[in-house]
């Protein structure tokens, strides 16, 4: 059975695109899966420590509210696993500068003298996230393929130079996953860190907030409802959202509506219906503050043994001192004593 991993970066509140693209697929196939809050990745740019801590807790609580069963899927905070940081450095030693420098996120966000070095090296940390757990299948979207290819290159190079050490992961592409766009700017992906929250449907948005955002969604000057992502991106996005919430084909849904107002009302109703049980369970989860912390503590313990074993294997392959049980004894010293 393939082992899978999914990470959630606590740089903002989880939103509908996260649910459709990552959370729901994780819940549909939970066997041999791992989930983590990527709090180390959140430090590649300036951050507020208090906000990072709060969002780590909130993201974990939302995942539990969305239906993640911690007995089936270990859930932990990335920074709680020391083996990960150790493997990160070991992998940096076999990664080339040009490989990290050409990553699209660094090109988009970095380059200046004030850029944090971690922004350059975090794709190697992403590789460590995968390799430390012997993951052989990684769910990836269209914008994540470059990182997985780097992971594969690093693992393959290490195995060739130092002996078979890492599982080389393969990509698992979703058969169909709508790429939800910002309601206010259909050319932009719906994301946790969009410049304005006006077009983002967060999983904890109250029903009236959801309805207000949907009713203000960008459409076009036409009044006809049909699914044409290139010609009518705003309308297509509303149909994608409705399809994601109801499990129906967006193109077929278009024929059910005679105007934009009717479509927006249906979208708002569907989103509210989807989010309501999540929000109700979230209230129950956070009512016991110790529960989330206990889940995270248990989750990291469940993955620690394998992660530590992977690091020992890598250190042994690299020839590092102390990486095996046979330690060096200076002349005249009996190590067994």
Order of alpha helices (4+ residues) and beta strands (2+ residues): beta-alpha-beta-alpha-beta-alpha-alpha-alpha-alpha-beta-alpha-beta-alpha-alpha-alpha-alpha-alpha
